[in-house]
Amino acid sequence: MVKSPTKPLTLEEFLKLPETKPSSEYINGQIIQKPMPQGKHSKLQGKLVTGINEIVESRKIALAFPELRCTFGGRSIVPDVAVFAWERIPLDESGEVANVFHTYPDWTIEILSPEQSQTKVTGNILHCLKHGSRLGWLIDPGDRSVLVYPPKQQPELLQGEQEILPVPDLVSGFKLTVGQLFGWLKL
C-alpha cells in the first residue's frame, strides 16, 4: 500500500488525477494505492462476478462489477466486487452504463490481499454500510474465512465449510457456502 507523501488533495482534485494500476483510493484525505491482485484474489473475484451475474443480469435484478470506482460520502473507493440493484445502476445520456458512479454499491465485497490492511478494508465496508449498502463481505483467503457485515448489526465470522454465506435480498438466488467459495481456488 502506497500513501502519498505530498500535501492532502481534495476529493475533486483526486478525481482529476489519472487512474493508477492498481487503483488508488481516496480515504480521509489520503490517497492509498491498493495492492496488485494476486492469483487467489483474482480467481475469487472473477468467480464471484460471473456467478452473481449469471443469476441476476438476465432478469435485470442487479449487476456485479469488478474493480469499479464508487465515489460517495467524501471517499472514492474501488471495491473488489460492487453489486448494484438494476434500478440504481447509473446511466449516461444514451442509456448505457455510466463510466462514473457517484453512489454506494448495494453489496460490497472485498478480498483481502496478504499485504493489505484489514482495518482499511473494513473501514471501506463500514463506509458503504453507513451510506446505504445492504451488505458487506470481507473475504480472507489466508485463513479461509468471510466476515459478513450486515447494516446496523454486529459482523459475523464464517469459517465452517458448510456455512451458507448470507446475501442481500436482491441476489437471493445466489447460494454459496464457505467451502464452495474457497473450493474455487482448487484447479
C-alpha positions in Angstrom: 0.0 0.0 0.0 1.4 3.3 -1.1 0.4 6.6 0.7 1.0 9.9 -1.0 3.6 12.0 0.9 2.5 15.3 -0.5 0.0 17.8 0.9 -3.5 16.5 1.1 -5.7 16.8 -2.0 -9.4 17.4 -2.1 -11.7 14.7 -3.4 -12.3 16.8 -6.5 -8.5 17.2 -7.1 -8.1 13.4 -6.6 -10.8 12.6 -9.2 -8.9 14.7 -11.8 -5.7 12.6 -11.5 -5.0 9.9 -14.0 -6.0 6.4 -12.9 -3.3 4.2 -11.4 -2.7 0.5 -11.8 -3.5 -0.9 -9.4 -6.2 1.5 -8.4 -5.8 4.2 -5.8 -8.5 5.2 -3.3 -9.2 8.5 -1.6 -9.9 7.9 2.1 -10.0 10.6 4.7 -7.9 13.0 2.6 -5.2 10.4 1.8 -4.5 8.6 -1.5 -3.9 4.9 -0.8 -3.0 2.6 -3.7 -4.5 -0.9 -3.5 -2.1 -3.8 -3.7 -1.7 -5.6 -7.0 -4.2 -8.5 -7.1 -2.6 -11.9 -6.9 -3.8 -15.3 -8.0 -6.2 -16.3 -5.3 -7.7 -12.8 -5.2 -8.2 -12.7 -9.0 -9.7 -16.2 -9.1 -12.3 -15.4 -6.3 -13.1 -12.1 -7.8 -13.8 -13.5 -11.3 -15.9 -16.4 -10.0 -18.0 -14.1 -7.8 -18.7 -11.6 -10.5 -19.6 -14.3 -13.0 -21.6 -16.3 -10.5 -23.6 -13.3 -9.3 -24.3 -12.0 -12.8 -25.4 -15.5 -14.1 -28.2 -15.3 -11.5 -29.3 -11.6 -11.7 -28.3 -10.0 -15.0 -30.7 -11.6 -17.4 -33.6 -11.0 -15.0 -32.5 -7.3 -14.7 -32.3 -7.6 -10.9 -28.7 -6.5 -10.3 -25.3 -6.3 -11.8 -21.9 -7.1 -10.3 -18.8 -5.1 -11.3 -15.2 -5.9 -10.7 -12.9 -3.1 -9.5 -15.5 -0.3 -10.0 -14.7 3.2 -8.7 -17.5 4.3 -6.4 -17.4 7.9 -5.1 -19.7 9.0 -2.3 -19.7 10.4 1.2 -16.3 12.1 0.8 -14.5 8.9 -0.3 -13.6 7.4 -3.6 -13.1 3.6 -3.3 -12.7 0.7 -5.6 -14.3 -2.4 -4.1 -13.1 -5.8 -5.5 -16.8 -6.5 -6.4 -19.5 -3.9 -6.3 -23.1 -5.1 -6.8 -25.8 -2.6 -7.8 -29.6 -3.2 -7.9 -30.6 -2.8 -11.5 -32.7 0.4 -10.9 -29.7 2.0 -9.2 -27.1 1.5 -12.0 -26.1 5.0 -13.2 -26.7 5.5 -16.9 -25.3 8.0 -19.3 -27.3 10.2 -21.7 -27.5 7.4 -24.2 -29.0 4.9 -21.7 -25.8 2.9 -21.3 -23.9 2.1 -18.1 -22.2 5.3 -17.0 -18.5 5.4 -16.6 -18.7 7.3 -13.3 -20.6 6.0 -10.3 -21.2 8.7 -7.6 -23.1 6.3 -5.3 -22.6 3.4 -3.0 -22.9 -0.3 -4.1 -25.9 -2.2 -2.7 -23.4 -5.0 -1.8 -19.7 -4.5 -1.4 -17.2 -7.4 -1.5 -13.6 -7.1 -0.6 -11.0 -9.8 -0.9 -8.0 -9.3 1.4 -4.6 -9.4 -0.1 -1.6 -10.6 2.0 -0.1 -7.1 2.3 -3.4 -5.2 2.7 -4.6 -3.6 5.9 -7.7 -5.4 7.2 -8.6 -2.2 9.1 -8.5 0.0 5.9 -10.6 -2.5 4.0 -13.1 -2.9 6.9 -13.3 0.9 7.0 -14.4 1.0 3.4 -17.1 -1.7 4.0 -18.3 0.3 7.1 -18.4 3.5 5.0 -20.5 1.7 2.4 -22.9 0.4 5.0 -23.2 3.9 6.6 -24.3 5.3 3.2 -26.8 2.7 2.3 -25.2 -0.6 1.3 -27.2 -3.6 2.2 -24.3 -6.0 3.0 -20.5 -6.2 3.0 -18.2 -9.2 2.8 -14.5 -9.3 3.7 -13.1 -12.5 2.3 -9.7 -13.6 3.7 -8.2 -16.4 1.6 -5.3 -16.7 4.1 -7.4 -18.1 6.8 -10.4 -19.2 4.6 -12.9 -17.0 6.4 -15.5 -14.5 5.5 -16.5 -11.6 7.8 -20.1 -10.7 6.9 -21.2 -7.1 7.7 -25.0 -6.6 7.8 -26.1 -3.0 8.2 -26.5 -1.8 11.8 -25.6 -5.3 13.2 -22.6 -7.0 14.6 -20.4 -8.6 11.9 -20.4 -12.4 11.7 -17.3 -14.6 11.1 -18.0 -17.6 8.9 -15.3 -20.3 8.6 -17.1 -23.6 8.6 -17.1 -25.4 5.2 -20.9 -25.9 5.3 -21.9 -22.4 6.5 -24.1 -20.6 4.0 -22.9 -17.1 3.2 -25.7 -14.5 3.6 -26.5 -12.4 0.5 -28.8 -9.3 0.1 -32.4 -10.0 -1.0 -31.7 -8.6 -4.4 -29.5 -11.6 -5.2 -31.4 -14.2 -3.1 -30.9 -16.8 -5.9 -27.1 -16.8 -5.3 -26.3 -19.6 -2.9 -22.8 -20.2 -1.7 -21.1 -21.9 1.2 -17.7 -21.1 2.7 -16.4 -24.4 1.3 -17.7 -23.7 -2.2 -16.2 -20.2 -2.2 -12.7 -21.4 -1.3 -13.2 -24.6 -3.4 -12.9 -22.3 -6.4 -9.2 -21.9 -5.6 -8.6 -25.6 -6.5 -7.9 -26.5 -10.1 
